[in-house]
Protein backbone atom coordinates (compact mmCIF):
# COMPACT_ATOMS: atom_id res chain seq x y z
CA UNK A 1 0.00 0.00 0.00
CA UNK A 2 1.43 3.37 -0.98
CA UNK A 3 0.59 6.21 1.34
CA UNK A 4 0.06 9.59 -0.23
CA UNK A 5 1.68 12.57 1.43
CA UNK A 6 -1.04 14.79 2.83
CA UNK A 7 -0.92 18.49 1.92
CA UNK A 8 1.19 20.53 4.31
CA UNK A 9 2.88 17.52 5.93
CA UNK A 10 6.60 16.88 5.56
CA UNK A 11 8.45 13.82 6.83
CA UNK A 12 9.95 14.43 10.27
CA UNK A 13 7.53 17.26 11.11
CA UNK A 14 6.13 16.85 14.64
CA UNK A 15 2.36 16.36 14.73
CA UNK A 16 0.50 16.47 18.05
CA UNK A 17 -2.88 14.76 18.19
CA UNK A 18 -5.73 15.49 20.60
CA UNK A 19 -5.60 13.82 23.98
CA UNK A 20 -8.28 11.15 24.49
CA UNK A 21 -9.71 11.66 20.99
CA UNK A 22 -11.25 8.34 19.95
CA UNK A 23 -10.36 8.73 16.28
CA UNK A 24 -6.65 8.99 17.07
CA UNK A 25 -6.61 6.62 20.04
CA UNK A 26 -8.54 3.92 18.18
CA UNK A 27 -5.47 1.91 17.13
CA UNK A 28 -4.07 1.91 20.66
CA UNK A 29 -7.42 1.04 22.23
CA UNK A 30 -7.89 -1.72 19.64
CA UNK A 31 -4.51 -3.21 20.55
CA UNK A 32 -5.33 -3.00 24.27
CA UNK A 33 -8.62 -4.82 23.64
CA UNK A 34 -6.90 -7.57 21.62
CA UNK A 35 -4.25 -7.94 24.34
CA UNK A 36 -6.91 -8.35 27.03
CA UNK A 37 -8.76 -10.93 24.92
CA UNK A 38 -5.68 -12.93 23.88
CA UNK A 39 -3.57 -12.68 27.04
CA UNK A 40 -5.50 -11.52 30.09
CA UNK A 41 -8.83 -13.36 29.67
CA UNK A 42 -7.70 -16.48 27.84
CA UNK A 43 -5.09 -17.80 30.29
CA UNK A 44 -4.66 -18.15 34.03
CA UNK A 45 -1.39 -16.58 35.15
CA UNK A 46 -0.11 -17.92 38.48
CA UNK A 47 2.38 -15.08 38.91
CA UNK A 48 3.42 -11.72 37.55
CA UNK A 49 6.48 -13.18 35.74
CA UNK A 50 4.18 -15.70 34.01
CA UNK A 51 1.89 -12.88 32.86
CA UNK A 52 4.89 -10.84 31.68
CA UNK A 53 6.24 -13.82 29.70
CA UNK A 54 2.87 -14.47 28.01
CA UNK A 55 2.48 -10.74 27.29
CA UNK A 56 5.99 -10.51 25.82
CA UNK A 57 5.26 -13.45 23.51
CA UNK A 58 1.99 -11.85 22.34
CA UNK A 59 3.63 -8.46 21.76
CA UNK A 60 6.47 -10.09 19.78
CA UNK A 61 3.94 -11.90 17.57
CA UNK A 62 1.94 -8.69 17.08
CA UNK A 63 5.11 -6.86 16.05
CA UNK A 64 5.88 -9.53 13.45
CA UNK A 65 2.35 -9.18 12.04
CA UNK A 66 2.66 -5.39 11.96
CA UNK A 67 6.23 -5.24 10.64
CA UNK A 68 5.17 -4.96 6.98
CA UNK A 69 3.05 -1.91 7.76
CA UNK A 70 5.82 -0.37 9.86
CA UNK A 71 8.30 -0.92 7.00
CA UNK A 72 6.11 1.26 4.75
CA UNK A 73 6.23 4.20 7.17
CA UNK A 74 8.68 7.00 6.44
CA UNK A 75 12.02 6.74 8.20
CA UNK A 76 12.46 8.82 11.32
CA UNK A 77 15.35 11.20 11.45
CA UNK A 78 17.85 10.59 14.20
CA UNK A 79 19.01 13.31 16.55
CA UNK A 80 22.27 14.77 15.19
CA UNK A 81 25.44 13.78 17.04
CA UNK A 82 26.69 16.37 19.44
CA UNK A 83 23.29 18.10 19.68
CA UNK A 84 22.72 19.75 23.04
CA UNK A 85 19.67 21.55 24.33
CA UNK A 86 20.34 25.27 24.71
CA UNK A 87 17.66 26.93 26.88
CA UNK A 88 18.69 30.39 25.69
CA UNK A 89 17.65 29.68 22.10
CA UNK A 90 13.88 29.77 21.57
CA UNK A 91 12.31 26.90 19.60
CA UNK A 92 11.92 27.58 15.90
CA UNK A 93 10.36 25.89 12.91
CA UNK A 94 6.88 24.55 12.30
CA UNK A 95 4.74 22.32 14.52
CA UNK A 96 1.41 20.76 13.56
CA UNK A 97 -1.43 20.09 15.97
CA UNK A 98 -4.57 18.10 15.20
CA UNK A 99 -7.49 19.31 17.28
CA UNK A 100 -11.25 18.98 17.44
CA UNK A 101 -13.43 22.08 17.68
CA UNK A 102 -15.89 22.45 20.57
CA UNK A 103 -19.60 23.41 20.71
CA UNK A 104 -18.78 26.96 19.59
CA UNK A 105 -16.16 26.21 16.92
CA UNK A 106 -13.20 27.04 19.20
CA UNK A 107 -9.96 25.08 19.54
CA UNK A 108 -7.81 24.83 22.68
CA UNK A 109 -4.16 25.06 21.74
CA UNK A 110 -0.97 26.13 23.53
CA UNK A 111 -2.90 27.25 26.60
CA UNK A 112 -5.29 29.47 24.62
CA UNK A 113 -8.74 29.12 23.07
CA UNK A 114 -8.94 30.22 19.43
CA UNK A 115 -12.21 30.88 17.57
CA UNK A 116 -11.86 28.85 14.37
CA UNK A 117 -15.25 28.63 12.64
CA UNK A 118 -18.76 28.79 14.11
CA UNK A 119 -19.95 26.33 11.44
CA UNK A 120 -17.16 23.75 11.97
CA UNK A 121 -18.42 22.24 15.24
CA UNK A 122 -16.94 19.05 16.77
CA UNK A 123 -14.79 18.53 13.68
CA UNK A 124 -11.09 18.08 13.11
CA UNK A 125 -8.72 20.89 12.24
CA UNK A 126 -5.01 21.00 11.48
CA UNK A 127 -3.22 23.88 13.17
CA UNK A 128 0.12 24.96 11.71
CA UNK A 129 2.21 26.93 14.19
CA UNK A 130 5.30 28.82 13.05
CA UNK A 131 7.79 29.32 15.86
CA UNK A 132 9.00 31.51 17.49
CA UNK A 133 6.39 33.99 16.24
CA UNK A 134 3.89 33.93 13.49
CA UNK A 135 0.29 33.21 12.81
CA UNK A 136 -1.42 29.93 13.59
CA UNK A 137 -3.23 28.72 10.50
CA UNK A 138 -6.26 26.46 10.97
CA UNK A 139 -7.26 24.09 8.17
CA UNK A 140 -10.41 21.95 7.90
CA UNK A 141 -9.84 18.19 7.83
CA UNK A 142 -12.33 15.94 6.05
CA UNK A 143 -12.36 12.17 6.09
CA UNK A 144 -14.30 11.92 2.83
CA UNK A 145 -11.91 14.20 0.98
CA UNK A 146 -8.56 14.28 2.84
CA UNK A 147 -6.78 16.04 -0.04
CA UNK A 148 -8.99 19.12 0.37
CA UNK A 149 -7.98 21.06 3.48
CA UNK A 150 -9.29 24.61 3.14
CA UNK A 151 -7.98 27.39 5.36
CA UNK A 152 -10.57 28.23 8.02
CA UNK A 153 -8.78 31.13 9.73
CA UNK A 154 -5.51 32.56 10.98
CA UNK A 155 -4.78 33.73 14.50
CA UNK A 156 -1.90 35.81 15.80
CA UNK A 157 0.49 33.96 18.10
CA UNK A 158 3.78 34.85 19.71
CA UNK A 159 5.85 32.33 21.62
CA UNK A 160 6.22 33.45 25.26
CA UNK A 161 9.65 34.87 26.06
CA UNK A 162 11.09 32.67 28.78
CA UNK A 163 13.95 30.34 29.53
CA UNK A 164 13.15 26.87 28.15
CA UNK A 165 13.86 23.64 29.99
CA UNK A 166 13.68 19.94 29.28
CA UNK A 167 11.28 17.86 31.32
CA UNK A 168 12.24 14.33 32.24
ChimeraX attribute file (.defattr): number of C-alpha atoms within 10 A of each C-alpha:
attribute: neighborCount
match mode: 1-to-1
recipient: residues
	/A:1	5
	/A:2	6
	/A:3	8
	/A:4	7
	/A:5	10
	/A:6	11
	/A:7	10
	/A:8	11
	/A:9	12
	/A:10	9
	/A:11	11
	/A:12	11
	/A:13	14
	/A:14	12
	/A:15	14
	/A:16	13
	/A:17	16
	/A:18	16
	/A:19	10
	/A:20	9
	/A:21	11
	/A:22	11
	/A:23	10
	/A:24	13
	/A:25	13
	/A:26	12
	/A:27	11
	/A:28	11
	/A:29	12
	/A:30	11
	/A:31	13
	/A:32	12
	/A:33	13
	/A:34	13
	/A:35	17
	/A:36	13
	/A:37	12
	/A:38	14
	/A:39	20
	/A:40	15
	/A:41	10
	/A:42	10
	/A:43	11
	/A:44	10
	/A:45	15
	/A:46	8
	/A:47	8
	/A:48	9
	/A:49	10
	/A:50	12
	/A:51	16
	/A:52	13
	/A:53	12
	/A:54	17
	/A:55	17
	/A:56	13
	/A:57	13
	/A:58	16
	/A:59	15
	/A:60	12
	/A:61	12
	/A:62	13
	/A:63	13
	/A:64	12
	/A:65	11
	/A:66	11
	/A:67	11
	/A:68	10
	/A:69	11
	/A:70	12
	/A:71	9
	/A:72	11
	/A:73	11
	/A:74	10
	/A:75	10
	/A:76	9
	/A:77	9
	/A:78	7
	/A:79	8
	/A:80	7
	/A:81	6
	/A:82	6
	/A:83	7
	/A:84	8
	/A:85	10
	/A:86	12
	/A:87	12
	/A:88	10
	/A:89	11
	/A:90	14
	/A:91	14
	/A:92	12
	/A:93	10
	/A:94	15
	/A:95	15
	/A:96	20
	/A:97	18
	/A:98	20
	/A:99	23
	/A:100	21
	/A:101	21
	/A:102	17
	/A:103	13
	/A:104	14
	/A:105	17
	/A:106	20
	/A:107	24
	/A:108	14
	/A:109	14
	/A:110	11
	/A:111	6
	/A:112	10
	/A:113	10
	/A:114	19
	/A:115	17
	/A:116	24
	/A:117	16
	/A:118	12
	/A:119	11
	/A:120	18
	/A:121	16
	/A:122	15
	/A:123	15
	/A:124	21
	/A:125	24
	/A:126	23
	/A:127	25
	/A:128	21
	/A:129	24
	/A:130	19
	/A:131	17
	/A:132	16
	/A:133	15
	/A:134	16
	/A:135	16
	/A:136	23
	/A:137	20
	/A:138	28
	/A:139	21
	/A:140	19
	/A:141	20
	/A:142	14
	/A:143	8
	/A:144	7
	/A:145	8
	/A:146	11
	/A:147	13
	/A:148	14
	/A:149	17
	/A:150	12
	/A:151	15
	/A:152	15
	/A:153	16
	/A:154	17
	/A:155	13
	/A:156	11
	/A:157	17
	/A:158	13
	/A:159	15
	/A:160	10
	/A:161	8
	/A:162	10
	/A:163	10
	/A:164	14
	/A:165	10
	/A:166	7
	/A:167	4
	/A:168	3
